[in-house]
């Protein structure tokens, strides 16, 4: 799809306007209700759909298909990332009314980092077609690691700061408490960071790791930098509201890692086939409609099986609690007798 510089500028300006409106509306720290989060989640999804329809009308069906496939993939990977965000928020005991500000800045940092990675990825792909082999192999490896982690059934109930973040904290110092939305305060005659800034840095650095699998994944669906960028932008911009909307439901998506591993593995194979095709080897290539269908089907099945499994786990826990309560009441009755 041919994209003029004018369209690029208009798109970036439009996205900046949306981000600005989002920041203006949520500029005052407050506890985000389920209703507010739900409304804004729907708004961002509708905007993404309208953008995709616009690509279909003024572009072509392939561009629209690539956008929707990329958007859905990035959105599903973002949901998995929310697990880590929850751990970070808990680690730093972020007050509920400040969490939206942390996520907003985190999303802005993520957008800038993704733009840099996308530009670098597009430049590398344009110069070296063999990089598809590396991307494909990396995604297949990542898919395998996700399966291994899911099988291990080890819940991460804590999050550890990396060495870079620890060194920054040591150099600048950190205040002993939150000071509203301030990022720096003077404490004992020295200017130090507030815990709020530390959390923002933690989420920004964590997104670098997230980009390591999400960027190769979307390049496996389209090599158009414009579509890669816009799909990432729309997926990330609704992430803040999604955090508050489904934060309590994330633990119920017990099979999400399996679903994401299938998607990443599928895209990895697609990339390897594309690389072989580019090298002159006659192999079948996976079309965008097929990719979109597989991604949607996997997510639907994963969600249904996750909710069914969670329901069984909850029922088993309730039954165990009932038996325990019955046993305790029986022991108490025996003692009184």
Buried (B, 14 or more C-beta within 10 A) or exposed (E): BEBEEEEEEEBBEBBEEBBEEBEEEBEEBEEBEEEBBBEBBEBBBEBBEEBBEEBBEEBEEBBBBBBBBBBBBBBBBBBBBBBBBBBBBEBBEBBEBBBBBBBBBBBBBBBEBBBEBBEEBBEBBEEEBEBBBBBBBBBBBBBBBBBEEBEEEEEEEEBEBEEEBEEBBEEBEBBEEBEEBEEBBEBEEEEBBBBBBBBBBBBBBBBEEBBEBBBBBBBBBBBBBBBBBBBBBBBBBBBBBBBBBBBEEBEBBBBBBBBBBBBBBBBBBBBBBBBBBEEEEEEEEBEBEEBBEBBBEBBEBBBEBBBEBBEEEEEEEEEEEEEEEEEEEEEEEEEEE
